[in-house]
Amino acid sequence: MSQSDFETLVAGVCERIGLTQPEGVLRGEGIVFDGVYFSIAYNEKVCPHSVFVYFDYGVPPRAFENLVFAHLLKENEHRIRRQLPIFSIAPQGDRVVGMHRFSVKGITAAQLVEQMTYMAAAVNSWKEIDWSAVAGRDRVVTR
């Protein structure tokens, strides 16, 4: 994929979700889709075969922050093996973010929007977890 191909992909994604100006997304600005903040990144020099989609889960409940982070780290092990989105902590240290790497071979705007729909549903489901009820369990099942 070239930068030009990435620009075409982003333009297609923006068109499908009703954004009229893809230039902001291409500059690294985020978009809100299905109530979730996303950003789409590509760097031809660093990783020319991948497009990265980042999405914001938000701030975990402070009282259960250590529990949340521990569960997300355990979940990452399962997700990486199945090539599913993984969890991270934003550089500021207070927000949980998801990251999904897509191979640029054959990815279409329609496929990317479909995946963003899935990711948004997962984020919205995650926000409904009652972490006080999770305390003491071995694993939290997340989408």
Secondary structure, DSSP 8 states (H G I E B T S, - for coil): --HHHHHHHHHHHHHHHT-S-THHHHTT--EEETTEEEEEE--TTT-TTEEEEEEEEE---GGGHHHHHHHHHHHHHHHHHTT--EEEE-TTSS-EEEEEEEESTT--HHHHHHHHHHHHHHHHHHTT--HHHHTT-S-----
